[in-house]
Amino acid sequence: MVTTTKLIHHPYKPPEGFEAPQVPTYQASTVIFPSVASMRSTQWKNKTGYTYGLHGTPTTFTLEERIASIEGALYCQLVPSGLAAIALVNLSLLKSGDEVLIPSNVYGPNIALAKGELERYNITHQVYDPLSLGDLAQKITPLTRLVWIEAPGSVTMEFPDLIGITKLCADKGVISALDNTWGAGLAFNAFNMKGVGVDLTVQALTKYPSGGGDVLMGSVCTRNTELDQHIKLTHMRLGYGVGSDDAQTVLRSLPTMALRYKAQDRTARQLARALSNESAIAQVLHPALVSSPGHLHWSECCVQAGEQGLAASIFSVIFKPEYTQAQVDKFCDALKYFKIGYSWGGPVSLVVPYDLNTIRPGFEKQSTLAQGCLVRFCVGLEDEADLWDDLKRSLQIAFD
């Protein structure tokens, strides 16, 4: 055997039995089989074997199993982003002539997908009021196949009657899918809420599971074997896959996720309460605050006996209507520790101003104060006192 061949086909194999705290990173497109018979008999759909890197490696299978466990699910599929997870559910379950119902507080790209792609496939959609179970019930028709749920709204933060919506969908024979990025499997068990649960959850693992603001990834989870098979096959046909390095990065972050989530929740809650006393602010939108739309629904899902409940790290404020967008933008620009940028769940605190009329038409029905400019805060891991000083200083610069 010549040297160049030895570099590829070396006889050495490392001994079995090596174990370490972190899951190894298996990088593969090609998977080697010991025989033709083995190649023909190996199956990837139930995670009993490996056929091609796109369909899973030990690294991605391990991450899928851990995400499923956190969510209270039995099955999980990894995809390249949270939006890809939403697209995978839609494309797996909807066909020409079907209808999907989407809440008005939904993550913006979800409805953009319905308008931009699904409509071209003759899949229609309606938008429902997330705080009105009656509105949803009225809009479910024989054509309705799927109902999306956002808990809470990712900008306006209203928490829907998640248990009521889930029961309604089950009674109507309609599939319910929850964007659970906010809850992350920690705030509540979406598959078992007082005896009822959603059919599917999606997450942007980009957020809390990653925790570093440096990975794009998503997941689709379910307890239903039939739904899982639909999703798996569509996942395969679309060629969705995630990089092993990214999967390993998320695996490294998972052991600290609950600690980070609770720490960020604690700081966010304190800052939200403090800002509710500021004269420039008309309303603070945070599910754990009694004055926030849907607070009782949040309590029903997230608060257990003797506990205060979890509420993640994001909240929004509405400034009084006499303050202009230019002043609100000046406030955001003046912040030192809150950086201007989308997403949440990472170590760096973030801020983004939004136009309520664009992102949440009709929000005035839930909040009579929704006439001013809205700003969303995503709290990171900085010291609470430093963040509060940053907010106070910037309020003075912009509004005094």
C-alpha positions as CSV (number, residue, x, y, z in Angstrom):
1,M,0.0,0.0,0.0
2,V,1.5,3.3,-1.0
3,T,1.7,6.3,1.3
4,T,-1.2,8.2,-0.2
5,T,-3.5,5.2,0.2
6,K,-2.4,4.7,3.8
7,L,-3.4,8.3,4.5
8,I,-7.0,7.3,3.6
9,H,-7.2,3.6,4.5
10,H,-5.2,3.4,7.7
11,P,-5.8,0.2,9.7
12,Y,-5.8,1.9,13.2
13,K,-9.1,2.2,15.0
14,P,-9.3,3.9,18.5
15,P,-10.4,1.6,21.3
16,E,-14.0,1.6,22.4
17,G,-15.2,2.9,25.8
18,F,-14.0,6.6,25.7
19,E,-16.5,8.8,27.6
20,A,-16.4,12.5,28.4
21,P,-18.9,15.2,29.5
22,Q,-19.5,16.6,26.0
23,V,-21.1,14.7,23.2
24,P,-18.6,14.1,20.3
25,T,-19.0,16.0,17.1
26,Y,-19.6,13.5,14.3
27,Q,-19.2,15.2,10.9
28,A,-20.3,13.2,8.0
29,S,-22.1,13.3,4.7
30,T,-21.0,9.8,3.7
31,V,-21.7,7.0,6.1
32,I,-19.6,3.8,5.8
33,F,-21.4,0.4,6.0
34,P,-19.7,-2.9,6.8
35,S,-21.5,-4.8,4.0
36,V,-24.1,-4.4,1.2
37,A,-26.6,-6.2,3.4
38,S,-26.1,-3.8,6.2
39,M,-26.5,-0.8,3.8
40,R,-29.8,-2.2,2.5
41,S,-31.2,-3.0,5.9
42,T,-30.2,0.1,7.9
43,Q,-33.0,2.5,8.7
44,W,-32.7,6.1,9.9
45,K,-36.4,7.0,10.5
46,N,-36.5,5.5,14.0
47,K,-32.8,6.4,14.9
48,T,-31.7,2.8,14.9
49,G,-29.0,3.4,12.3
50,Y,-27.2,5.9,10.0
51,T,-27.5,6.1,6.2
52,Y,-26.4,9.5,5.2
53,G,-25.3,12.6,7.1
54,L,-28.4,14.6,6.0
55,H,-30.6,12.1,7.9
56,G,-28.7,12.3,11.1
57,T,-25.4,11.5,13.0
58,P,-24.9,10.6,16.6
59,T,-24.5,14.3,17.4
60,T,-27.8,15.4,15.8
61,F,-29.7,12.4,17.0
62,T,-28.6,13.1,20.6
63,L,-29.7,16.8,20.3
64,E,-33.1,15.8,18.9
65,E,-33.6,13.4,21.8
66,R,-32.7,16.0,24.4
67,I,-34.9,18.7,22.9
68,A,-37.8,16.2,22.7
69,S,-37.2,15.4,26.4
70,I,-37.2,19.1,27.4
71,E,-40.4,19.8,25.5
72,G,-42.2,16.7,26.9
73,A,-42.4,15.2,23.4
74,L,-41.5,11.9,21.9
75,Y,-40.1,13.0,18.6
76,C,-38.0,15.9,17.3
77,Q,-36.7,17.0,13.9
78,L,-33.9,19.6,13.6
79,V,-34.0,22.2,10.9
80,P,-31.7,25.2,10.0
81,S,-33.8,27.9,11.8
82,G,-36.9,28.6,13.7
83,L,-38.6,29.9,10.5
84,A,-37.6,26.7,8.7
85,A,-39.4,24.8,11.5
86,I,-42.6,26.8,10.8
87,A,-42.2,26.1,7.1
88,L,-41.7,22.4,7.7
89,V,-44.9,22.1,9.6
90,N,-46.9,24.0,7.0
91,L,-45.4,22.0,4.1
92,S,-45.8,18.7,5.9
93,L,-49.4,19.1,6.8
94,L,-51.1,21.4,4.4
95,K,-52.2,20.7,0.8
96,S,-54.1,22.7,-1.9
97,G,-57.5,23.6,-0.7
98,D,-56.6,23.6,3.0
99,E,-56.8,26.6,5.4
100,V,-54.5,27.6,8.2
101,L,-55.4,29.9,11.0
102,I,-52.8,32.3,12.4
103,P,-53.0,34.6,15.4
104,S,-52.6,38.3,14.9
105,N,-49.8,38.4,17.5
106,V,-47.7,35.9,15.4
107,Y,-44.0,36.1,14.6
108,G,-44.1,38.2,11.5
109,P,-42.4,35.8,9.0
110,N,-45.0,33.2,9.8
111,I,-47.8,35.2,8.2
112,A,-45.4,36.4,5.5
113,L,-44.9,32.8,4.6
114,A,-48.6,32.2,4.4
115,K,-49.1,35.2,2.1
116,G,-46.0,34.7,0.0
117,E,-45.8,31.0,-0.5
118,L,-48.8,29.1,0.8
119,E,-51.3,31.3,-1.2
120,R,-49.4,30.3,-4.3
121,Y,-50.1,26.6,-3.5
122,N,-53.9,27.4,-3.0
123,I,-53.6,27.2,0.7
124,T,-55.7,30.0,2.3
125,H,-55.3,31.6,5.7
126,Q,-57.3,33.6,8.2
127,V,-56.0,35.7,11.1
128,Y,-57.7,35.3,14.5
129,D,-57.7,37.3,17.7
130,P,-55.4,35.4,20.1
131,L,-57.3,36.6,23.2
132,S,-60.8,35.7,21.8
133,L,-61.6,32.0,21.9
134,G,-64.9,32.9,20.3
135,D,-63.3,34.5,17.3
136,L,-61.1,31.4,16.7
137,A,-64.1,29.1,17.1
138,Q,-66.1,31.2,14.5
139,K,-63.2,31.0,12.0
140,I,-62.6,27.3,12.1
141,T,-64.3,25.8,9.0
142,P,-64.3,22.3,7.4
143,L,-61.3,23.6,5.4
144,T,-59.2,24.4,8.5
145,R,-56.4,21.9,8.9
146,L,-54.0,23.7,11.1
147,V,-54.1,26.4,13.9
148,W,-50.9,28.2,14.9
149,I,-50.6,29.6,18.4
150,E,-48.1,32.2,19.7
151,A,-47.7,32.3,23.5
152,P,-47.0,35.0,24.2
153,G,-46.9,37.3,21.2
154,S,-43.2,37.9,20.5
155,V,-43.6,41.7,20.4
156,T,-46.9,42.7,22.1
157,M,-46.5,39.9,24.7
158,E,-50.2,39.1,25.2
159,F,-50.7,35.5,26.4
160,P,-53.6,33.6,24.8
161,D,-56.0,31.1,26.4
162,L,-53.6,28.3,25.5
163,I,-55.5,25.6,27.3
164,G,-58.8,26.8,25.8
165,I,-57.4,27.0,22.3
166,T,-55.9,23.5,22.6
167,K,-59.2,22.0,23.8
168,L,-61.1,23.8,21.0
169,C,-58.7,22.4,18.3
170,A,-59.0,18.9,19.7
171,D,-62.8,19.1,19.8
172,K,-62.8,20.4,16.1
173,G,-60.3,17.8,14.9
174,V,-57.9,20.5,13.9
175,I,-54.1,20.2,14.4
176,S,-52.6,22.8,16.9
177,A,-49.1,24.0,16.5
178,L,-47.4,26.2,19.1
179,D,-44.4,28.4,18.6
180,N,-42.7,27.5,21.9
181,T,-39.5,29.5,21.5
182,W,-40.5,31.8,24.5
183,G,-41.4,28.9,26.8
184,A,-38.5,26.7,25.6
185,G,-40.0,23.7,27.3
186,L,-39.2,25.3,30.7
187,A,-42.1,27.7,31.4
188,F,-44.7,25.0,30.9
189,N,-45.2,21.6,29.3
190,A,-47.1,22.3,26.1
191,F,-48.0,18.7,25.6
192,N,-49.6,18.3,29.0
193,M,-51.4,21.4,30.4
194,K,-54.1,20.3,32.9
195,G,-54.8,17.2,30.8
196,V,-54.7,18.8,27.4
197,G,-51.8,19.6,25.0
198,V,-50.9,20.9,21.6
199,D,-50.2,18.5,18.7
200,L,-46.9,20.1,17.7
201,T,-44.3,22.6,19.0
202,V,-41.7,24.5,17.1
203,Q,-38.7,26.4,18.6
204,A,-36.0,28.6,17.4
205,L,-33.1,26.8,19.1
206,T,-31.3,30.0,18.1
207,K,-32.6,31.5,21.3
208,Y,-32.4,29.9,24.8
209,P,-31.0,26.4,23.9
210,S,-28.1,28.0,22.0
211,G,-27.7,30.8,24.4
212,G,-24.8,32.5,22.6
213,G,-26.4,34.5,19.9
214,D,-24.2,32.6,17.4
215,V,-26.2,29.6,16.1
216,L,-29.2,29.4,13.7
217,M,-31.3,26.3,14.3
218,G,-34.9,25.2,14.8
219,S,-36.9,22.2,16.0
220,V,-40.3,20.5,15.4
221,C,-41.5,18.3,18.2
222,T,-44.6,16.1,18.7
223,R,-45.9,13.1,20.7
224,N,-48.0,11.9,17.7
225,T,-46.3,9.1,15.7
226,E,-48.4,9.7,12.6
227,L,-47.5,13.5,12.6
228,D,-43.9,12.7,13.2
229,Q,-43.8,10.4,10.1
230,H,-45.3,13.1,7.9
231,I,-42.8,15.6,9.2
232,K,-39.8,13.2,8.9
233,L,-40.6,12.4,5.2
234,T,-41.2,16.1,4.3
235,H,-37.9,16.9,6.1
236,M,-36.1,14.3,4.0
237,R,-37.6,15.4,0.7
238,L,-36.8,19.1,1.4
239,G,-33.2,18.2,2.2
240,Y,-33.2,20.0,5.6
241,G,-30.1,19.4,7.6
242,V,-28.1,21.0,10.3
243,G,-24.3,21.1,10.8
244,S,-22.8,18.9,13.4
245,D,-20.7,21.8,14.8
246,D,-23.8,23.8,15.3
247,A,-25.6,20.8,16.9
248,Q,-22.6,20.3,19.3
249,T,-22.6,24.0,20.2
250,V,-26.3,23.7,21.3
251,L,-25.6,20.5,23.2
252,R,-22.8,22.3,25.1
253,S,-25.3,25.0,26.1
254,L,-28.2,22.9,27.1
255,P,-26.9,22.0,30.6
256,T,-27.0,25.7,31.6
257,M,-30.2,26.7,29.8
258,A,-32.5,26.5,32.9
259,L,-30.0,28.5,34.9
260,R,-29.7,31.2,32.2
261,Y,-33.5,31.3,31.6
262,K,-34.3,31.8,35.3
263,A,-31.6,34.4,35.7
264,Q,-32.7,36.4,32.7
265,D,-36.4,36.0,33.8
266,R,-35.6,37.4,37.2
267,T,-33.8,40.5,35.8
268,A,-36.4,41.1,33.1
269,R,-39.2,41.0,35.7
270,Q,-37.4,43.5,37.9
271,L,-36.7,45.9,35.1
272,A,-40.3,45.6,33.8
273,R,-41.7,46.4,37.2
274,A,-39.3,49.4,37.6
275,L,-40.2,50.8,34.2
276,S,-43.9,50.6,35.0
277,N,-43.3,53.5,37.4
278,E,-41.6,55.8,34.8
279,S,-43.6,58.8,33.8
280,A,-42.8,58.5,30.1
281,I,-44.3,55.0,29.8
282,A,-48.0,54.3,29.4
283,Q,-47.9,50.5,29.8
284,V,-45.4,47.6,30.3
285,L,-46.2,44.4,28.5
286,H,-45.0,41.4,30.4
287,P,-47.1,38.3,31.0
288,A,-46.2,38.1,34.7
289,L,-47.6,41.6,35.3
290,V,-51.3,41.7,36.3
291,S,-51.9,44.7,33.9
292,S,-50.5,42.8,30.8
293,P,-53.1,41.3,28.4
294,G,-53.5,37.6,29.0
295,H,-51.9,37.6,32.5
296,L,-54.5,35.1,33.8
297,H,-53.9,32.8,30.9
298,W,-50.1,32.9,31.7
299,S,-50.9,32.1,35.3
300,E,-53.0,29.1,34.3
301,C,-50.2,27.6,32.2
302,C,-47.0,28.7,34.0
303,V,-47.7,29.1,37.7
304,Q,-47.7,25.9,39.9
305,A,-48.7,25.8,43.5
306,G,-46.2,27.6,45.7
307,E,-44.2,28.9,42.7
308,Q,-44.2,32.3,41.0
309,G,-44.0,30.8,37.5
310,L,-41.5,31.5,34.7
311,A,-41.8,34.3,32.1
312,A,-38.6,34.3,30.0
313,S,-36.5,37.4,29.3
314,I,-38.4,39.6,27.0
315,F,-40.9,42.4,27.6
316,S,-42.2,45.5,25.8
317,V,-43.1,49.0,26.8
318,I,-45.6,51.5,25.2
319,F,-44.6,55.1,25.5
320,K,-47.2,57.8,26.1
321,P,-48.6,59.1,22.8
322,E,-47.2,62.6,23.3
323,Y,-43.7,61.2,22.7
324,T,-42.6,61.0,19.0
325,Q,-41.0,58.1,17.2
326,A,-37.9,60.3,17.0
327,Q,-37.7,60.6,20.7
328,V,-38.2,56.9,21.2
329,D,-35.5,56.2,18.6
330,K,-33.2,58.6,20.5
331,F,-33.8,56.7,23.7
332,C,-32.8,53.4,22.0
333,D,-29.7,55.0,20.4
334,A,-28.7,56.3,23.9
335,L,-28.6,52.9,25.5
336,K,-25.2,51.5,26.2
337,Y,-25.7,47.9,27.3
338,F,-28.9,47.2,25.4
339,K,-27.7,46.8,21.9
340,I,-30.0,47.4,18.9
341,G,-30.7,44.0,17.3
342,Y,-33.3,41.2,16.8
343,S,-33.5,37.9,18.6
344,W,-33.3,37.0,22.3
345,G,-31.9,34.4,24.7
346,G,-28.3,35.3,24.4
347,P,-25.9,36.9,26.9
348,V,-26.2,40.5,25.4
349,S,-29.3,42.6,26.2
350,L,-31.1,43.9,23.1
351,V,-33.6,46.6,22.2
352,V,-35.8,47.2,19.1
353,P,-38.5,49.9,18.5
354,Y,-41.5,48.7,16.6
355,D,-44.4,50.3,14.7
356,L,-47.6,49.0,16.4
357,N,-49.8,49.8,13.5
358,T,-47.6,47.6,11.2
359,I,-46.9,44.6,13.5
360,R,-50.1,44.4,15.5
361,P,-53.2,45.9,13.8
362,G,-56.1,45.9,16.2
363,F,-54.0,45.8,19.4
364,E,-55.9,48.7,20.8
365,K,-58.7,46.2,21.5
366,Q,-56.5,44.6,24.1
367,S,-54.7,47.8,25.3
368,T,-56.4,51.2,25.3
369,L,-52.9,52.7,25.8
370,A,-51.7,51.3,22.4
371,Q,-51.4,54.7,20.8
372,G,-47.8,55.4,21.5
373,C,-44.5,53.9,20.3
374,L,-43.5,50.4,21.3
375,V,-40.1,49.2,22.3
376,R,-39.2,45.5,23.0
377,F,-36.4,44.6,25.4
378,C,-34.6,41.3,25.5
379,V,-32.6,41.0,28.7
380,G,-29.2,39.2,28.7
381,L,-26.9,38.2,31.5
382,E,-25.6,41.6,32.5
383,D,-25.9,42.9,36.0
384,E,-29.4,44.1,36.8
385,A,-28.1,47.4,38.4
386,D,-26.1,48.2,35.3
387,L,-29.0,47.6,33.0
388,W,-31.3,49.8,35.2
389,D,-28.8,52.6,35.2
390,D,-28.6,52.3,31.4
391,L,-32.3,52.6,31.1
392,K,-32.7,55.5,33.5
393,R,-29.9,57.5,31.8
394,S,-31.3,57.0,28.4
395,L,-34.8,57.9,29.5
396,Q,-33.4,61.2,30.8
397,I,-31.5,61.9,27.6
398,A,-34.6,61.3,25.4
399,F,-37.5,62.6,27.4
400,D,-36.4,65.1,30.0
